[in-house]
Amino acid sequence: MKLVLQRGIFYCRIQDWHGATEDFTQILRVQKDLTNVLYLRAGAYRCSRKWQRAIDDYEAILAINPNDTNALIGLQEINQK
């Protein structure tokens, strides 16, 4: 899974949001409570303007850790749009 994560991050760097979300989703199918991967995928969804999917990921993070500052900020930024 480490290689899939690295590839997903690489896809983000080259702005291939579809490739990134596919790789992050593949990881989350195996272990759905990885907040760092949820956060990366939420960011990729935001960049591809898939707002509801980003919101879903931020909410999943908050279900695991209600005090996650990054997820709270991410939701706030989307709601300001």
C-alpha positions as CSV (number, residue, x, y, z in Angstrom):
1,M,0.0,0.0,0.0
2,K,2.9,2.3,0.6
3,L,3.7,2.4,-3.2
4,V,0.0,3.2,-3.9
5,L,0.1,6.0,-1.4
6,Q,3.3,7.4,-2.9
7,R,1.8,7.2,-6.4
8,G,-1.3,9.0,-5.2
9,I,0.8,11.8,-3.8
10,F,2.7,12.0,-7.1
11,Y,-0.6,12.2,-9.0
12,C,-1.5,15.2,-6.8
13,R,1.8,16.9,-7.6
14,I,1.2,16.6,-11.3
15,Q,-2.5,17.6,-10.7
16,D,-3.9,14.3,-11.9
17,W,-6.8,14.4,-9.4
18,H,-8.6,11.4,-10.9
19,G,-5.5,9.2,-10.5
20,A,-4.9,10.5,-7.0
21,T,-8.5,9.8,-5.9
22,E,-8.4,6.3,-7.4
23,D,-5.2,5.4,-5.5
24,F,-6.4,6.9,-2.2
25,T,-9.7,5.1,-2.6
26,Q,-7.9,1.8,-3.2
27,I,-6.0,2.2,0.1
28,L,-9.2,3.2,1.9
29,R,-11.0,0.0,0.7
30,V,-8.5,-1.9,2.7
31,Q,-8.4,0.3,5.8
32,K,-11.1,3.0,5.8
33,D,-10.0,4.8,9.0
34,L,-6.7,6.2,7.8
35,T,-7.4,9.9,8.4
36,N,-4.2,11.0,6.6
37,V,-5.4,9.2,3.4
38,L,-8.9,10.6,3.8
39,Y,-7.5,14.1,4.1
40,L,-5.4,13.6,1.0
41,R,-8.3,12.3,-1.0
42,A,-10.5,15.2,0.3
43,G,-7.9,17.6,-1.0
44,A,-7.8,15.9,-4.4
45,Y,-11.6,16.1,-4.5
46,R,-11.5,19.8,-3.7
47,C,-9.1,20.4,-6.5
48,S,-11.3,18.6,-8.9
49,R,-14.3,20.6,-7.6
50,K,-16.1,17.5,-6.3
51,W,-17.3,19.4,-3.2
52,Q,-19.7,16.8,-1.8
53,R,-17.1,14.0,-2.0
54,A,-14.6,16.3,-0.2
55,I,-17.2,17.1,2.5
56,D,-17.9,13.3,2.9
57,D,-14.2,12.7,3.5
58,Y,-13.9,15.5,6.0
59,E,-17.0,14.3,7.8
60,A,-15.5,10.7,7.9
61,I,-12.3,12.2,9.5
62,L,-14.4,14.0,12.1
63,A,-16.3,10.8,12.9
64,I,-12.9,9.3,13.8
65,N,-11.5,12.4,15.4
66,P,-14.1,15.1,16.2
67,N,-11.3,17.6,17.0
68,D,-9.3,17.3,13.7
69,T,-8.4,20.8,12.9
70,N,-7.5,20.2,9.3
71,A,-10.9,18.6,8.6
72,L,-12.7,21.4,10.4
73,I,-10.8,24.0,8.3
74,G,-11.4,22.1,5.1
75,L,-15.2,22.0,5.8
76,Q,-15.2,25.7,6.6
77,E,-13.4,26.6,3.4
78,I,-15.8,24.6,1.3
79,N,-18.8,26.1,3.0
80,Q,-17.5,29.6,2.2
81,K,-17.7,28.9,-1.5
